Amino acid sequence: MTPQQPLLFLQQLQQHHPAAFKRNFLLYGAIKIKGMLDEWKEILPWVLALLIFIPLSMVLADVIQQHLPQFDAAQSKSMAILALMLLLMLTTPYVIYQLKHSAAALYRMLRHTPIKLAIVILVQALNVYYWQSVLLQGILFFFALSFGFVRFYKENLFRHEATPEQQYCLQQIRRAAYWSYRQLRNTHLKMYFYPKSSARYADLAVQRMKYANLHQQIMQVEHKFAQQIKFIDLDSYLNEISQ
């Protein structure tokens, strides 16, 4: 794949499927990072996470203490943090769902995130009711933000020669991939409401095949392009820098 092919492919998608880039947002990969560490880009998602979730935890703690006076300030704060962890757990499966149908390699890296987050939530629940350790709570909150927010907000392992234009192009191709999958799914659901012998069912079957082929094509381009400008996994990155 030449450097210009993904850009030309994206232009074709924008021309033939403009709806793919309207009101179609991916909840991952907002910040692209070359290699594993880029100081200011690593700090930014953490700053954003702290600005969002610390005030939320304080507000929730006040609400809990006002409506459940049997809990003291420390217990209310612990329960507020647990509630925020549960909120992250509710959104994480949807992000993984987006990844599965728009970025195959990244999905394989992050697909076990809900399990990790569930373990953190379970330990925090035990901490709330039994141990009530402030130190443990802080550590668990850190991991919850890492698993449920920061790891999705940023995307590491881009090659040093990858340009911002290529990174943008990759994300746009992923948006188109997810849109095509949604159209495939919606068309498939519509087919249940029509008899198999009807003309409308036949039209929907043709549309479904069209979207299935489109989604497969976009996913193939995304995978090849990602391999070109990214290290597919941490091992390949470590092998590269050790040479």
Short mmCIF file of the C-alpha atoms (twelve columns), coordinates in Angstrom:
data_MODEL
# 
_entry.id   MODEL 
# 
loop_
_atom_site.group_PDB 
_atom_site.id 
_atom_site.type_symbol 
_atom_site.label_atom_id 
_atom_site.label_alt_id 
_atom_site.label_comp_id 
_atom_site.label_asym_id 
_atom_site.label_seq_id 
_atom_site.Cartn_x 
_atom_site.Cartn_y 
_atom_site.Cartn_z 
_atom_site.pdbx_PDB_model_num 
ATOM 1   C CA . MET A 1   0.000   0.000   0.000  1 
ATOM 2   C CA . THR A 2   1.489   3.335   -1.085 1 
ATOM 3   C CA . PRO A 3   1.272   6.368   1.224  1 
ATOM 4   C CA . GLN A 4   -1.317  7.998   -1.068 1 
ATOM 5   C CA . GLN A 5   -3.694  5.041   -1.356 1 
ATOM 6   C CA . PRO A 6   -5.407  5.439   2.065  1 
ATOM 7   C CA . LEU A 7   -5.960  9.156   1.424  1 
ATOM 8   C CA . LEU A 8   -7.464  8.456   -2.004 1 
ATOM 9   C CA . PHE A 9   -9.624  5.732   -0.481 1 
ATOM 10  C CA . LEU A 10  -10.850 8.167   2.178  1 
ATOM 11  C CA . GLN A 11  -11.685 10.750  -0.480 1 
ATOM 12  C CA . GLN A 12  -13.737 8.140   -2.334 1 
ATOM 13  C CA . LEU A 13  -15.599 7.290   0.865  1 
ATOM 14  C CA . GLN A 14  -16.312 10.960  1.538  1 
ATOM 15  C CA . GLN A 15  -17.610 11.367  -2.004 1 
ATOM 16  C CA . HIS A 16  -19.797 8.251   -2.168 1 
ATOM 17  C CA . HIS A 17  -20.824 7.945   1.497  1 
ATOM 18  C CA . PRO A 18  -20.908 11.454  3.027  1 
ATOM 19  C CA . ALA A 19  -23.336 10.276  5.717  1 
ATOM 20  C CA . ALA A 20  -20.517 8.216   7.237  1 
ATOM 21  C CA . PHE A 21  -18.892 11.416  8.508  1 
ATOM 22  C CA . LYS A 22  -21.967 13.119  9.939  1 
ATOM 23  C CA . ARG A 23  -23.055 12.563  13.549 1 
ATOM 24  C CA . ASN A 24  -20.838 9.494   13.668 1 
ATOM 25  C CA . PHE A 25  -18.342 9.730   16.509 1 
ATOM 26  C CA . LEU A 26  -15.813 7.250   17.837 1 
ATOM 27  C CA . LEU A 27  -15.232 7.260   21.597 1 
ATOM 28  C CA . TYR A 28  -11.571 6.349   21.298 1 
ATOM 29  C CA . GLY A 29  -8.323  7.570   19.756 1 
ATOM 30  C CA . ALA A 30  -8.791  11.315  20.282 1 
ATOM 31  C CA . ILE A 31  -5.043  11.750  20.870 1 
ATOM 32  C CA . LYS A 32  -2.430  9.920   18.784 1 
ATOM 33  C CA . ILE A 33  0.954   9.228   20.389 1 
ATOM 34  C CA . LYS A 34  4.147   8.141   18.646 1 
ATOM 35  C CA . GLY A 35  5.789   5.230   20.423 1 
ATOM 36  C CA . MET A 36  4.805   4.619   24.030 1 
ATOM 37  C CA . LEU A 37  5.448   7.991   25.656 1 
ATOM 38  C CA . ASP A 38  4.996   11.604  24.631 1 
ATOM 39  C CA . GLU A 39  5.160   13.733  27.742 1 
ATOM 40  C CA . TRP A 40  2.532   16.410  27.102 1 
ATOM 41  C CA . LYS A 41  0.212   14.112  25.179 1 
ATOM 42  C CA . GLU A 42  0.395   11.584  28.015 1 
ATOM 43  C CA . ILE A 43  -0.421  14.261  30.579 1 
ATOM 44  C CA . LEU A 44  -3.376  15.751  28.684 1 
ATOM 45  C CA . PRO A 45  -5.850  12.826  29.032 1 
ATOM 46  C CA . TRP A 46  -4.979  12.501  32.719 1 
ATOM 47  C CA . VAL A 47  -5.577  16.216  33.277 1 
ATOM 48  C CA . LEU A 48  -8.902  15.912  31.472 1 
ATOM 49  C CA . ALA A 49  -9.852  12.828  33.503 1 
ATOM 50  C CA . LEU A 50  -9.049  14.582  36.779 1 
ATOM 51  C CA . LEU A 51  -10.946 17.723  35.757 1 
ATOM 52  C CA . ILE A 52  -14.016 15.640  34.937 1 
ATOM 53  C CA . PHE A 53  -14.105 12.919  37.555 1 
ATOM 54  C CA . ILE A 54  -12.770 14.568  40.725 1 
ATOM 55  C CA . PRO A 55  -15.452 17.312  40.716 1 
ATOM 56  C CA . LEU A 56  -18.064 14.671  39.862 1 
ATOM 57  C CA . SER A 57  -16.953 12.539  42.788 1 
ATOM 58  C CA . MET A 58  -17.204 15.528  45.128 1 
ATOM 59  C CA . VAL A 59  -20.710 16.406  43.907 1 
ATOM 60  C CA . LEU A 60  -21.863 12.791  44.179 1 
ATOM 61  C CA . ALA A 61  -20.381 12.503  47.667 1 
ATOM 62  C CA . ASP A 62  -22.353 15.589  48.779 1 
ATOM 63  C CA . VAL A 63  -25.558 14.197  47.256 1 
ATOM 64  C CA . ILE A 64  -25.073 10.833  48.964 1 
ATOM 65  C CA . GLN A 65  -24.358 12.444  52.324 1 
ATOM 66  C CA . GLN A 66  -27.442 14.668  52.060 1 
ATOM 67  C CA . HIS A 67  -29.839 11.891  51.093 1 
ATOM 68  C CA . LEU A 68  -28.231 9.073   53.084 1 
ATOM 69  C CA . PRO A 69  -27.182 10.673  56.384 1 
ATOM 70  C CA . GLN A 70  -26.262 7.301   57.872 1 
ATOM 71  C CA . PHE A 71  -23.022 7.473   55.854 1 
ATOM 72  C CA . ASP A 72  -20.224 9.753   57.022 1 
ATOM 73  C CA . ALA A 73  -18.082 11.904  54.697 1 
ATOM 74  C CA . ALA A 74  -15.475 9.195   54.027 1 
ATOM 75  C CA . GLN A 75  -18.093 6.547   53.245 1 
ATOM 76  C CA . SER A 76  -19.989 8.947   50.980 1 
ATOM 77  C CA . LYS A 77  -16.811 9.709   49.039 1 
ATOM 78  C CA . SER A 78  -16.055 5.998   48.683 1 
ATOM 79  C CA . MET A 79  -19.540 5.293   47.376 1 
ATOM 80  C CA . ALA A 80  -19.296 8.227   44.953 1 
ATOM 81  C CA . ILE A 81  -16.070 6.834   43.526 1 
ATOM 82  C CA . LEU A 82  -17.694 3.410   43.227 1 
ATOM 83  C CA . ALA A 83  -20.609 5.004   41.342 1 
ATOM 84  C CA . LEU A 84  -18.206 6.676   38.898 1 
ATOM 85  C CA . MET A 85  -16.457 3.355   38.339 1 
ATOM 86  C CA . LEU A 86  -19.824 1.804   37.514 1 
ATOM 87  C CA . LEU A 87  -20.499 4.662   35.087 1 
ATOM 88  C CA . LEU A 88  -17.219 3.922   33.310 1 
ATOM 89  C CA . MET A 89  -18.178 0.255   33.234 1 
ATOM 90  C CA . LEU A 90  -21.436 1.132   31.473 1 
ATOM 91  C CA . THR A 91  -19.661 3.031   28.684 1 
ATOM 92  C CA . THR A 92  -16.677 0.690   28.227 1 
ATOM 93  C CA . PRO A 93  -18.552 -2.165  26.451 1 
ATOM 94  C CA . TYR A 94  -19.861 0.301   23.862 1 
ATOM 95  C CA . VAL A 95  -16.344 1.590   23.155 1 
ATOM 96  C CA . ILE A 96  -15.136 -2.006  22.788 1 
ATOM 97  C CA . TYR A 97  -18.067 -2.612  20.424 1 
ATOM 98  C CA . GLN A 98  -16.957 0.353   18.311 1 
ATOM 99  C CA . LEU A 99  -13.386 -0.937  18.293 1 
ATOM 100 C CA . LYS A 100 -14.440 -4.406  17.200 1 
ATOM 101 C CA . HIS A 101 -16.121 -3.073  14.080 1 
ATOM 102 C CA . SER A 102 -13.701 -0.292  13.152 1 
ATOM 103 C CA . ALA A 103 -10.148 -1.081  14.356 1 
ATOM 104 C CA . ALA A 104 -9.323  -4.791  14.499 1 
ATOM 105 C CA . ALA A 105 -5.767  -4.609  15.878 1 
ATOM 106 C CA . LEU A 106 -6.615  -2.019  18.526 1 
ATOM 107 C CA . TYR A 107 -9.635  -4.088  19.525 1 
ATOM 108 C CA . ARG A 108 -7.404  -7.098  20.174 1 
ATOM 109 C CA . MET A 109 -5.239  -4.965  22.465 1 
ATOM 110 C CA . LEU A 110 -8.116  -3.498  24.498 1 
ATOM 111 C CA . ARG A 111 -10.841 -6.145  24.362 1 
ATOM 112 C CA . HIS A 112 -10.172 -7.368  27.929 1 
ATOM 113 C CA . THR A 113 -10.565 -3.878  29.428 1 
ATOM 114 C CA . PRO A 114 -14.100 -4.553  30.789 1 
ATOM 115 C CA . ILE A 115 -12.774 -7.543  32.746 1 
ATOM 116 C CA . LYS A 116 -9.977  -5.457  34.262 1 
ATOM 117 C CA . LEU A 117 -12.408 -2.693  35.145 1 
ATOM 118 C CA . ALA A 118 -14.837 -5.190  36.674 1 
ATOM 119 C CA . ILE A 119 -12.064 -6.484  38.958 1 
ATOM 120 C CA . VAL A 120 -11.267 -2.915  40.061 1 
ATOM 121 C CA . ILE A 121 -14.959 -2.287  40.810 1 
ATOM 122 C CA . LEU A 122 -15.258 -5.511  42.796 1 
ATOM 123 C CA . VAL A 123 -12.234 -4.653  44.943 1 
ATOM 124 C CA . GLN A 124 -13.565 -1.120  45.495 1 
ATOM 125 C CA . ALA A 125 -16.936 -2.534  46.584 1 
ATOM 126 C CA . LEU A 126 -15.140 -4.733  49.114 1 
ATOM 127 C CA . ASN A 127 -13.102 -1.739  50.211 1 
ATOM 128 C CA . VAL A 128 -16.254 0.336   50.776 1 
ATOM 129 C CA . TYR A 129 -17.942 -2.241  52.979 1 
ATOM 130 C CA . TYR A 130 -14.997 -3.883  54.732 1 
ATOM 131 C CA . TRP A 131 -11.551 -2.293  54.615 1 
ATOM 132 C CA . GLN A 132 -12.303 1.426   54.057 1 
ATOM 133 C CA . SER A 133 -8.708  2.111   53.050 1 
ATOM 134 C CA . VAL A 134 -8.122  5.573   51.582 1 
ATOM 135 C CA . LEU A 135 -4.816  4.485   50.027 1 
ATOM 136 C CA . LEU A 136 -6.363  1.457   48.328 1 
ATOM 137 C CA . GLN A 137 -9.257  3.603   47.136 1 
ATOM 138 C CA . GLY A 138 -6.866  6.092   45.529 1 
ATOM 139 C CA . ILE A 139 -4.989  3.301   43.751 1 
ATOM 140 C CA . LEU A 140 -8.215  1.728   42.510 1 
ATOM 141 C CA . PHE A 141 -9.548  5.085   41.291 1 
ATOM 142 C CA . PHE A 142 -6.314  5.586   39.358 1 
ATOM 143 C CA . PHE A 143 -6.682  2.212   37.637 1 
ATOM 144 C CA . ALA A 144 -10.371 2.810   36.934 1 
ATOM 145 C CA . LEU A 145 -9.587  6.091   35.176 1 
ATOM 146 C CA . SER A 146 -6.728  4.432   33.312 1 
ATOM 147 C CA . PHE A 147 -8.796  1.472   32.082 1 
ATOM 148 C CA . GLY A 148 -12.104 3.250   31.565 1 
ATOM 149 C CA . PHE A 149 -11.021 6.623   30.169 1 
ATOM 150 C CA . VAL A 150 -7.339  7.305   29.497 1 
ATOM 151 C CA . ARG A 151 -6.586  4.140   27.510 1 
ATOM 152 C CA . PHE A 152 -9.452  4.880   25.154 1 
ATOM 153 C CA . TYR A 153 -8.864  8.616   24.903 1 
ATOM 154 C CA . LYS A 154 -5.280  8.183   23.670 1 
ATOM 155 C CA . GLU A 155 -3.803  5.759   21.161 1 
ATOM 156 C CA . ASN A 156 -0.129  4.822   21.450 1 
ATOM 157 C CA . LEU A 157 2.390   2.992   19.253 1 
ATOM 158 C CA . PHE A 158 2.365   5.151   16.140 1 
ATOM 159 C CA . ARG A 159 5.606   5.024   14.213 1 
ATOM 160 C CA . HIS A 160 7.828   8.102   14.407 1 
ATOM 161 C CA . GLU A 161 7.499   8.704   10.665 1 
ATOM 162 C CA . ALA A 162 3.677   8.737   10.845 1 
ATOM 163 C CA . THR A 163 2.379   12.195  9.936  1 
ATOM 164 C CA . PRO A 164 -0.612  13.977  11.531 1 
ATOM 165 C CA . GLU A 165 -2.366  13.727  8.161  1 
ATOM 166 C CA . GLN A 166 -1.964  9.936   8.185  1 
ATOM 167 C CA . GLN A 167 -3.214  9.713   11.769 1 
ATOM 168 C CA . TYR A 168 -6.274  11.786  10.871 1 
ATOM 169 C CA . CYS A 169 -6.880  9.679   7.759  1 
ATOM 170 C CA . LEU A 170 -6.774  6.473   9.815  1 
ATOM 171 C CA . GLN A 171 -9.352  7.785   12.282 1 
ATOM 172 C CA . GLN A 172 -11.656 8.906   9.470  1 
ATOM 173 C CA . ILE A 173 -11.432 5.495   7.810  1 
ATOM 174 C CA . ARG A 174 -12.386 3.957   11.154 1 
ATOM 175 C CA . ARG A 175 -15.415 6.240   11.353 1 
ATOM 176 C CA . ALA A 176 -16.496 5.012   7.936  1 
ATOM 177 C CA . ALA A 177 -15.946 1.395   9.004  1 
ATOM 178 C CA . TYR A 178 -18.173 1.776   12.036 1 
ATOM 179 C CA . TRP A 179 -20.829 3.597   10.014 1 
ATOM 180 C CA . SER A 180 -20.891 0.838   7.386  1 
ATOM 181 C CA . TYR A 181 -21.306 -1.773  10.118 1 
ATOM 182 C CA . ARG A 182 -24.212 0.174   11.626 1 
ATOM 183 C CA . GLN A 183 -25.886 0.315   8.222  1 
ATOM 184 C CA . LEU A 184 -25.330 -3.422  7.807  1 
ATOM 185 C CA . ARG A 185 -26.849 -4.127  11.221 1 
ATOM 186 C CA . ASN A 186 -29.815 -1.789  10.698 1 
ATOM 187 C CA . THR A 187 -30.565 -3.252  7.280  1 
ATOM 188 C CA . HIS A 188 -30.436 -6.755  8.709  1 
ATOM 189 C CA . LEU A 189 -32.900 -5.778  11.447 1 
ATOM 190 C CA . LYS A 190 -35.309 -4.237  8.935  1 
ATOM 191 C CA . MET A 191 -35.451 -7.522  7.036  1 
ATOM 192 C CA . TYR A 192 -37.256 -9.164  9.966  1 
ATOM 193 C CA . PHE A 193 -40.318 -6.984  9.314  1 
ATOM 194 C CA . TYR A 194 -40.909 -8.121  5.738  1 
ATOM 195 C CA . PRO A 195 -41.862 -11.495 4.244  1 
ATOM 196 C CA . LYS A 196 -39.011 -13.238 2.485  1 
ATOM 197 C CA . SER A 197 -41.068 -13.352 -0.695 1 
ATOM 198 C CA . SER A 198 -41.651 -9.576  -0.791 1 
ATOM 199 C CA . ALA A 199 -39.870 -7.140  -3.100 1 
ATOM 200 C CA . ARG A 200 -38.865 -4.992  -0.119 1 
ATOM 201 C CA . TYR A 201 -37.096 -7.957  1.486  1 
ATOM 202 C CA . ALA A 202 -35.175 -8.556  -1.742 1 
ATOM 203 C CA . ASP A 203 -34.128 -4.887  -1.885 1 
ATOM 204 C CA . LEU A 204 -32.943 -4.999  1.716  1 
ATOM 205 C CA . ALA A 205 -30.995 -8.189  1.021  1 
ATOM 206 C CA . VAL A 206 -29.155 -6.385  -1.785 1 
ATOM 207 C CA . GLN A 207 -28.445 -3.435  0.522  1 
ATOM 208 C CA . ARG A 208 -27.213 -5.758  3.242  1 
ATOM 209 C CA . MET A 209 -24.768 -7.404  0.841  1 
ATOM 210 C CA . LYS A 210 -23.580 -3.987  -0.325 1 
ATOM 211 C CA . TYR A 211 -22.892 -2.803  3.231  1 
ATOM 212 C CA . ALA A 212 -21.277 -6.124  4.163  1 
ATOM 213 C CA . ASN A 213 -18.848 -5.830  1.252  1 
ATOM 214 C CA . LEU A 214 -18.194 -2.168  2.028  1 
ATOM 215 C CA . HIS A 215 -17.495 -2.879  5.683  1 
ATOM 216 C CA . GLN A 216 -15.145 -5.733  4.822  1 
ATOM 217 C CA . GLN A 217 -13.283 -3.548  2.330  1 
ATOM 218 C CA . ILE A 218 -12.890 -0.666  4.789  1 
ATOM 219 C CA . MET A 219 -11.711 -2.982  7.566  1 
ATOM 220 C CA . GLN A 220 -9.069  -4.458  5.264  1 
ATOM 221 C CA . VAL A 221 -7.797  -1.007  4.312  1 
ATOM 222 C CA . GLU A 222 -7.819  0.103   7.957  1 
ATOM 223 C CA . HIS A 223 -5.820  -2.939  9.027  1 
ATOM 224 C CA . LYS A 224 -3.192  -2.552  6.283  1 
ATOM 225 C CA . PHE A 225 -2.900  1.185   6.875  1 
ATOM 226 C CA . ALA A 226 -2.605  0.723   10.652 1 
ATOM 227 C CA . GLN A 227 0.182   -1.816  10.115 1 
ATOM 228 C CA . GLN A 228 1.945   0.730   7.941  1 
ATOM 229 C CA . ILE A 229 1.935   3.667   10.367 1 
ATOM 230 C CA . LYS A 230 1.668   1.873   13.738 1 
ATOM 231 C CA . PHE A 231 3.332   -0.853  15.734 1 
ATOM 232 C CA . ILE A 232 0.585   -3.448  15.948 1 
ATOM 233 C CA . ASP A 233 1.482   -4.463  19.497 1 
ATOM 234 C CA . LEU A 234 3.920   -3.658  22.292 1 
ATOM 235 C CA . ASP A 235 6.237   -6.550  21.389 1 
ATOM 236 C CA . SER A 236 6.804   -5.235  17.869 1 
ATOM 237 C CA . TYR A 237 7.530   -1.772  19.297 1 
ATOM 238 C CA . LEU A 238 10.050  -3.120  21.813 1 
ATOM 239 C CA . ASN A 239 11.729  -5.216  19.122 1 
ATOM 240 C CA . GLU A 240 12.054  -2.133  16.936 1 
ATOM 241 C CA . ILE A 241 13.637  0.105   19.575 1 
ATOM 242 C CA . SER A 242 15.977  -2.651  20.791 1 
ATOM 243 C CA . GLN A 243 17.584  -3.021  17.374 1 
# 
